[in-house]
Amino acid sequence: MKVSVIIPVFNEAGTIREILKQVKDVQMEKEVIVVDDFSTDGTREIYPELEDFIDRLVLHDRNKGKGAALRSGIRVVEGDVVLIQDADLEYDPNEYHKILKPIIEGRADVVYGSRFKGSQEHRVLYFWHHVGNMMLTLLSNMLTDLNLSDMETCYKAFRASLIKSLDLKENRFGIEPEVTAKIAKAKARVFEVGISYRGRTYGEGKKIGLGDGFRAVYCILRYNLWS
């Protein structure tokens, strides 16, 4: 079973080498798709030295957002399973096998890697950011009738046929509640596994903000109730 790892990238010059090395070291049949969302910090100048780590490089001609980057990546996948990997070292590629196991064994169509489930290590950071995640997950669960613990997680894996069938619209971080609403409507078999998490501070490059939280609320309502 071939895994297509999609890595959306925006201004990750400090981490792109290390995350691609970590992904390369994971022993499985895979393709690595990097979608650069118009980085301006020198990230694009690094790609020529990373040709052995990237199977497909997609370059946006302007900054469009994470959701748009994921759609660009999904359009070119050739694998049986699609796995999302951020470029910021918050998530550990060594946990791919654990995340993919329910799909590989034929028990799941979608797997969410939960930062709030299980006994894995977590960096202690922002209280209100955590509360916001919990509130968004709760609202999403109320409308999807799923019992997820971490709707906003980066680590999501999908059967490629399923994720390709979804008509995704959101350009920024609203992609998370949108895809959750749409897999619920598709009656997909959804699993969760606990993962470790090494969160970044805003000074270290974390990008999601308060405005994205309000957009997430809108997306939860829109894609569950109005579409």
C-alpha positions in Angstrom: 0.0 0.0 0.0 1.6 3.3 -1.1 1.3 6.3 1.1 1.2 9.8 -0.3 2.6 12.3 2.3 1.4 15.8 1.6 3.5 18.6 3.2 2.1 22.1 2.9 4.9 24.6 3.4 4.9 28.3 4.1 8.1 30.0 5.4 9.7 27.0 7.0 13.4 27.6 6.1 14.5 26.6 9.6 12.7 23.2 9.6 12.2 22.0 6.0 15.5 20.1 5.8 14.9 18.2 9.1 11.3 17.3 8.5 12.0 16.0 5.0 14.9 13.9 6.4 12.6 12.5 9.1 9.9 11.6 6.6 12.5 10.0 4.3 13.7 7.8 7.1 10.3 6.3 7.7 10.4 2.8 6.2 7.3 2.3 4.0 6.3 2.6 0.3 5.6 6.3 0.0 5.7 9.5 -2.2 6.5 12.9 -0.7 4.6 15.8 -2.1 5.7 19.3 -1.0 3.3 22.2 -1.7 5.0 25.5 -1.2 2.5 28.2 -0.5 4.6 31.1 -1.8 7.3 31.1 0.9 9.3 34.3 1.1 11.8 33.5 3.8 14.3 31.6 1.6 12.6 28.2 1.8 12.3 28.0 -2.0 16.0 28.4 -2.4 16.6 25.3 -0.3 14.6 22.8 -2.5 17.3 22.2 -5.0 19.5 20.6 -2.3 16.5 18.4 -1.2 15.7 16.7 -4.5 16.4 13.3 -3.1 13.8 13.8 -0.4 10.9 15.2 -2.6 9.0 13.2 -5.2 6.8 16.0 -6.3 7.1 19.8 -5.7 4.2 22.1 -6.3 4.9 25.9 -6.1 2.0 28.3 -5.6 2.4 31.7 -7.4 0.9 33.5 -4.4 0.0 32.7 -0.8 -3.3 30.9 -0.7 -3.5 29.1 2.6 -3.1 25.6 4.0 -6.4 24.4 2.6 -5.5 25.5 -0.9 -2.1 23.8 -0.5 -3.7 20.6 0.6 -6.1 20.7 -2.4 -3.1 21.2 -4.7 -1.4 18.2 -3.2 -4.5 16.0 -3.3 -4.8 16.6 -7.0 -1.4 15.0 -7.8 -1.3 12.1 -5.3 -0.7 8.6 -6.8 -0.8 6.6 -3.5 -3.6 4.5 -1.9 -3.5 6.5 1.3 -3.1 10.2 1.8 -1.4 11.5 5.0 -1.0 15.1 6.0 2.3 16.3 7.5 3.1 19.8 8.6 6.6 21.1 8.0 7.2 22.6 11.5 8.5 19.6 13.5 5.4 19.6 15.9 4.4 16.1 14.7 6.7 13.0 14.6 6.8 11.0 11.4 8.0 8.0 13.4 4.3 7.6 14.3 3.1 7.0 10.7 2.8 3.3 11.2 0.6 3.7 14.2 -1.6 6.2 12.4 -1.9 4.2 9.2 -2.5 0.8 10.9 -6.3 0.9 11.0 -6.5 1.8 7.3 -3.9 -0.8 6.3 -5.8 -3.4 8.2 -9.1 -2.5 6.5 -10.9 -1.2 9.6 -10.9 2.5 8.8 -11.3 5.0 6.0 -9.9 7.9 8.0 -7.6 8.2 11.0 -7.1 11.3 13.2 -3.9 11.5 15.3 -5.1 13.0 18.5 -2.8 15.3 20.6 -5.2 14.9 23.6 -5.6 11.1 23.7 -3.3 8.5 25.2 -0.1 8.8 27.1 2.3 10.2 24.5 4.5 13.2 25.4 3.3 16.7 24.8 5.0 20.1 25.1 3.1 22.3 27.6 2.1 25.6 26.0 -0.9 27.8 25.6 -3.9 27.2 27.9 -6.4 29.3 25.9 -5.2 27.7 22.6 -6.0 24.3 24.1 -9.4 25.5 25.4 -10.2 26.9 21.9 -9.3 23.5 20.3 -11.6 21.7 22.8 -14.5 24.1 22.1 -14.1 23.8 18.3 -14.0 20.0 18.6 -17.0 19.9 20.9 -19.1 22.1 18.5 -18.0 20.0 15.5 -18.9 16.8 17.4 -22.3 18.1 18.2 -23.1 18.6 14.5 -21.3 15.6 13.0 -22.3 13.2 15.7 -18.6 12.0 15.9 -16.8 11.7 19.2 -13.4 13.1 18.2 -11.0 14.4 20.8 -9.0 16.6 18.4 -10.7 17.8 15.3 -8.0 20.4 14.6 -5.1 18.0 14.5 -2.7 18.1 11.6 -2.2 14.3 11.5 -5.0 13.0 9.4 -4.9 10.0 7.1 -7.5 9.1 4.4 -8.1 6.5 1.8 -7.1 8.3 -1.3 -10.3 7.5 -3.1 -12.3 9.1 -0.2 -10.3 12.4 0.1 -10.3 12.8 -3.7 -14.1 12.4 -3.8 -14.7 15.3 -1.3 -15.3 18.7 -2.9 -13.1 20.8 -0.6 -13.5 24.6 -0.7 -11.6 26.2 2.3 -8.3 27.9 1.6 -6.9 28.4 5.1 -7.3 26.4 8.4 -11.0 26.1 7.9 -10.1 23.0 5.9 -10.0 21.0 9.2 -13.7 21.4 10.2 -14.7 21.3 6.5 -13.1 17.9 5.9 -14.5 16.6 9.2 -18.0 17.6 8.3 -17.7 16.0 4.9 -16.2 12.7 6.0 -19.1 12.5 8.5 -21.6 13.1 5.8 -19.9 10.4 3.7 -20.4 7.9 6.5 -16.7 7.2 6.6 -15.2 4.8 9.2 -13.2 7.2 11.4 -10.6 6.1 14.0 -8.4 8.1 16.4 -5.0 7.2 17.8 -3.0 9.1 20.4 0.1 10.9 19.2 3.0 12.9 20.7 3.1 16.7 20.1 5.9 19.2 20.3 4.0 22.5 19.8 5.7 25.7 18.7 5.3 29.2 20.2 4.3 32.1 18.0 7.8 33.3 18.3 9.0 30.0 16.8 6.7 30.4 13.9 3.2 29.1 14.9 0.7 30.7 12.4 -2.8 29.9 13.4 -4.5 32.8 15.2 -7.8 34.1 16.7 -9.3 34.9 13.3 -8.8 31.3 12.2 -10.8 30.3 15.3 -13.7 32.4 14.3 -13.5 31.1 10.7 -13.5 27.5 12.1 -16.8 28.2 13.9 -18.3 29.5 10.7 -17.0 26.5 8.8 -18.4 24.1 11.3 -21.9 25.7 10.9 -21.6 26.1 7.2 -20.5 22.6 6.2 -22.7 20.8 8.7 -25.9 22.8 8.5 -25.9 25.0 5.3 -24.4 22.8 2.6 
